[in-house]
Amino acid sequence: MTPPDTEELLAEIRRVRSEADCLFTAEQVEAALDRLSAEITARYKNRNPLVVCVMNGGLIATAGLLQRMDFPLQSDYLHATRYRGETRGGELHWLHEPGHTLQGRAVIVVDDILDEGYTLAAIVEHCRTRGAASVESVALVEKRHTRKQGIVADYVGLVVEDRYVFGYGMDYKDYLRNAPGIFAVKGL
């Protein structure tokens, strides 16, 4: 993708960031990662899991969890997206599959957000069809609404209201993933 670095877009990104409502501070997100890693460690410390990061959004949450889980595990990534730099999801596009075999493995899929669940449901099903012995999912953030598509994350860090959020891996138009907290866009 060509970087859309026009001054108009950058001005919009700066405006969105400056006007956003902070829903969770960096300290609150880090505390949620502490709790999630403790729960996952208790379940998986003797199971040799494969932790699969859903790119790009899951990168920061996965890194935070991996740094906290001090037991033998392997990590990999996949890249499946419905947003492609937009603010509304469309058709699921597979850009990269894990390099490790999933056959017979305990797989932990880590994503940034569980919104309606289309992407996470497809990823979990994909891992199962590739022969994973078990698949559990982690969502750093879950949106509270009634549009879920039948999937529930096994581990949820934080719950947010039904607003467009960014930070800690979640983006606004492919920017602001690096925001130090979880923020909601005003008016969206």
C-alpha positions in Angstrom: 0.0 0.0 0.0 1.3 3.5 -0.8 1.5 5.6 2.3 -1.2 8.3 2.1 1.0 11.0 3.7 -0.8 14.1 2.4 -1.0 17.0 4.7 -4.8 16.9 4.8 -4.8 13.3 6.0 -2.1 13.9 8.6 -4.0 17.0 9.8 -7.1 14.7 10.2 -5.0 12.1 12.1 -3.7 14.8 14.5 -7.2 16.2 15.0 -8.7 12.8 15.7 -5.9 12.0 18.2 -6.2 15.4 20.0 -10.0 15.2 20.3 -10.3 11.5 21.2 -11.7 10.3 24.6 -9.2 8.2 26.6 -11.2 5.1 27.6 -8.2 3.3 29.3 -4.8 4.7 30.2 -1.6 2.8 29.4 -1.4 1.7 33.0 -4.9 0.2 32.8 -4.1 -1.6 29.6 -0.8 -3.0 31.1 -2.8 -4.2 34.1 -5.2 -6.0 31.8 -2.2 -7.6 30.0 -0.8 -8.7 33.4 -4.1 -10.4 34.2 -4.4 -12.0 30.8 -0.9 -13.4 30.9 -1.5 -14.9 34.4 -4.7 -16.6 33.2 -3.0 -18.0 30.0 0.1 -19.0 31.9 -2.0 -21.0 34.5 -3.6 -22.9 31.6 -0.7 -23.4 29.2 2.6 -23.4 31.1 2.9 -27.2 30.6 1.3 -27.5 27.1 3.9 -26.1 24.6 1.4 -23.7 22.9 1.8 -21.9 19.6 0.8 -18.2 20.1 -0.4 -16.7 16.9 -0.5 -13.0 16.5 -3.2 -11.5 14.2 -1.4 -8.8 12.3 -1.3 -5.8 12.3 -3.6 -5.0 15.2 -2.5 -7.9 17.5 1.2 -7.0 17.4 1.3 -4.8 20.5 -1.0 -7.1 22.6 0.9 -10.2 21.6 4.3 -8.6 22.4 3.0 -7.5 25.8 1.7 -11.0 26.5 4.8 -12.8 25.3 7.0 -10.7 27.5 5.0 -11.8 30.5 4.6 -15.5 29.8 7.9 -17.1 31.0 7.4 -20.7 29.9 8.2 -22.7 26.8 6.0 -21.6 23.8 6.4 -20.8 20.2 5.1 -17.7 18.4 4.0 -17.0 14.9 1.7 -14.7 13.0 -1.0 -14.6 10.5 -2.4 -11.6 8.6 -6.1 -11.6 7.8 -7.9 -8.3 7.5 -11.3 -6.9 6.7 -10.4 -3.2 7.1 -7.4 -2.6 4.9 -6.9 1.0 6.3 -10.6 1.8 6.2 -13.0 2.5 9.1 -15.5 -0.1 8.0 -14.8 -3.8 7.5 -15.4 -5.6 4.2 -14.5 -9.0 2.8 -11.8 -11.0 4.7 -8.4 -10.9 2.9 -5.7 -13.5 3.8 -2.3 -12.0 3.5 -0.1 -14.5 5.4 -0.6 -17.8 7.1 1.5 -19.1 10.1 4.8 -20.8 9.1 4.6 -23.3 11.9 2.4 -26.4 11.5 -0.9 -26.2 13.5 -1.4 -29.9 13.3 -1.8 -31.3 16.9 -0.9 -28.0 18.5 -2.6 -26.0 21.3 -3.1 -22.7 19.5 -3.7 -19.3 21.1 -4.8 -16.6 18.7 -4.2 -13.1 19.9 -6.0 -10.1 18.3 -6.5 -6.5 19.2 -10.3 -6.3 19.2 -13.4 -8.4 19.1 -16.0 -6.3 17.4 -18.6 -8.2 15.4 -16.4 -11.3 15.3 -16.2 -12.1 11.6 -12.4 -12.0 11.4 -11.8 -13.9 14.7 -14.4 -16.6 13.8 -12.8 -17.2 10.4 -9.3 -17.4 11.9 -10.3 -19.8 14.7 -12.1 -22.0 12.1 -9.0 -21.8 9.8 -6.8 -23.0 12.7 -9.2 -25.9 13.4 -9.2 -27.0 9.7 -5.4 -27.0 9.8 -5.5 -29.6 12.5 -5.0 -27.7 15.7 -5.7 -29.8 18.8 -7.3 -26.8 20.4 -7.8 -23.2 19.6 -8.4 -20.4 22.1 -8.6 -16.7 21.4 -7.5 -13.6 23.2 -8.9 -10.2 22.5 -7.2 -7.2 24.2 -10.5 -5.3 23.7 -14.1 -6.4 23.2 -16.8 -4.1 22.1 -20.1 -4.2 24.0 -23.0 -4.5 21.5 -25.5 -7.1 20.2 -24.0 -7.6 16.7 -21.6 -10.5 17.6 -21.5 -13.3 15.1 -21.6 -16.2 17.5 -18.0 -16.1 18.7 -16.8 -15.3 22.2 -13.2 -14.7 23.0 -11.8 -17.1 25.6 -9.8 -14.3 27.2 -10.7 -10.6 27.1 -8.6 -7.8 28.5 -11.0 -4.8 28.5 -14.5 -4.1 27.4 -15.4 -0.9 25.7 -18.6 0.8 24.6 -19.6 0.6 20.9 -17.4 3.3 19.6 -14.5 3.4 17.1 -11.4 2.9 19.1 -7.6 3.1 18.5 -4.3 2.6 20.4 -2.4 -0.4 21.6 -2.5 -1.9 18.1 -5.9 -0.7 17.0 -5.8 1.9 14.2 -7.7 4.8 12.7 -7.1 4.8 9.0 -3.9 2.7 9.5 -2.5 5.3 12.0 -2.5 5.7 15.8 -1.8 2.1 16.6 1.0 3.5 18.7 -1.2 5.6 20.9 -0.4 5.0 24.6 -3.8 3.9 25.8 -7.2 3.1 24.3 -9.0 6.0 22.8 -12.4 6.5 21.2 -12.8 8.7 18.1 -15.3 11.6 18.7 -18.4 11.3 16.5 -17.6 7.9 15.0 
